[in-house]
């Protein structure tokens, strides 16, 4: 962990990145720019499932949410190299009023900014 360990990972290893139109990629690019590092990009991928497959094949370090590879993390097939603090994606849920509301969605939206 820590910036020095992260800087070394960014400078030394190839990365599997989401495409440039995502919040995660924009945050990643800003981070590497701040650190003065030009990362080696092994692949740019639109699909999380493809990122997962490429990470499993050892193509590079994948910049993705741990939930996407939770099975691989729990079995030790993949390990979390580091956390990119402050980098994330914003998702929006748009829903209509329903006669029978979805309880899962209601729970998700509870205490969220609307």
C-alpha positions as CSV (number, residue, x, y, z in Angstrom):
1,X,0.0,0.0,0.0
2,X,0.9,3.7,0.2
3,X,1.8,6.1,-2.6
4,X,5.4,4.8,-3.1
5,X,4.2,1.2,-3.5
6,X,1.4,2.4,-5.9
7,X,3.8,4.5,-7.9
8,X,6.1,1.5,-8.3
9,X,3.2,-0.7,-9.5
10,X,2.0,2.1,-11.9
11,X,5.5,2.5,-13.4
12,X,6.5,-1.1,-13.6
13,X,3.5,-3.3,-14.5
14,X,1.0,-3.4,-17.5
15,X,-2.6,-2.4,-16.8
16,X,-6.0,-3.5,-18.1
17,X,-8.1,-0.3,-18.0
18,X,-11.7,0.7,-18.7
19,X,-12.2,2.9,-21.7
20,X,-11.5,6.7,-21.5
21,X,-15.2,7.6,-21.2
22,X,-15.6,6.2,-17.7
23,X,-15.3,7.8,-14.3
24,X,-12.8,5.2,-13.2
25,X,-10.5,5.8,-16.2
26,X,-10.7,9.6,-15.8
27,X,-9.7,9.2,-12.2
28,X,-6.9,6.8,-13.1
29,X,-5.5,9.1,-15.7
30,X,-5.6,12.0,-13.3
31,X,-3.8,10.0,-10.7
32,X,-1.0,8.9,-13.0
33,X,-0.7,12.5,-14.3
34,X,-0.3,13.8,-10.8
35,X,2.3,11.2,-10.0
36,X,4.1,11.9,-13.3
37,X,3.8,8.3,-14.5
38,X,3.0,7.0,-17.9
39,X,1.6,3.6,-17.3
40,X,2.0,0.7,-19.7
41,X,-1.5,-0.1,-21.0
42,X,-2.0,-3.8,-21.9
43,X,-5.6,-3.4,-22.8
44,X,-8.5,-0.9,-22.8
45,X,-11.8,-2.7,-22.3
46,X,-15.5,-1.6,-22.3
47,X,-16.8,-4.7,-20.5
48,X,-16.1,-5.7,-16.9
49,X,-16.4,-9.4,-17.8
50,X,-13.6,-9.1,-20.3
51,X,-11.5,-7.2,-17.8
52,X,-12.0,-10.1,-15.4
53,X,-11.0,-12.6,-18.1
54,X,-7.9,-10.7,-19.0
55,X,-6.9,-10.3,-15.3
56,X,-7.3,-14.1,-14.8
57,X,-5.1,-14.7,-17.8
58,X,-2.4,-12.5,-16.3
59,X,-2.4,-9.9,-19.0
60,X,-1.9,-7.1,-16.4
61,X,-3.3,-5.4,-13.4
62,X,-7.0,-4.7,-13.8
63,X,-8.4,-1.4,-12.5
64,X,-11.9,-2.6,-11.5
65,X,-14.1,-2.9,-8.4
66,X,-13.2,-5.9,-6.2
67,X,-16.9,-7.1,-6.4
68,X,-16.3,-8.0,-10.1
69,X,-13.7,-10.5,-9.2
70,X,-14.9,-11.5,-5.7
71,X,-14.8,-15.2,-6.5
72,X,-11.2,-15.1,-7.7
73,X,-10.2,-13.0,-4.7
74,X,-11.8,-15.4,-2.3
75,X,-10.1,-18.4,-3.9
76,X,-6.7,-16.7,-4.2
77,X,-6.7,-16.9,-8.0
78,X,-6.4,-13.1,-8.0
79,X,-5.1,-10.8,-5.3
80,X,-5.7,-7.1,-4.7
81,X,-2.5,-5.3,-5.5
82,X,-3.5,-1.9,-4.1
83,X,-6.5,0.4,-3.7
84,X,-6.9,3.5,-5.8
85,X,-8.4,5.8,-3.2
86,X,-10.9,8.4,-4.4
87,X,-11.4,6.7,-7.8
88,X,-14.9,5.4,-8.5
89,X,-17.9,5.5,-10.7
90,X,-21.2,7.3,-10.2
91,X,-24.3,5.4,-11.0
92,X,-27.8,6.8,-11.3
93,X,-31.1,5.0,-10.8
94,X,-34.2,6.4,-12.5
95,X,-37.5,4.8,-11.6
96,X,-41.2,5.5,-11.9
97,X,-43.6,5.4,-9.0
98,X,-44.9,1.9,-8.9
99,X,-48.0,0.4,-7.3
100,X,-45.8,-2.4,-5.8
101,X,-42.4,-0.8,-5.1
102,X,-39.2,-2.8,-5.5
103,X,-38.0,-3.3,-1.9
104,X,-34.4,-4.0,-3.0
105,X,-34.3,-0.7,-4.9
106,X,-35.9,1.1,-2.0
107,X,-33.2,-0.1,0.3
108,X,-30.5,0.8,-2.1
109,X,-31.8,4.4,-2.5
110,X,-32.4,4.9,1.2
111,X,-30.2,7.7,2.5
112,X,-28.9,8.6,-1.0
113,X,-29.0,12.0,-2.6
114,X,-31.9,12.3,-4.9
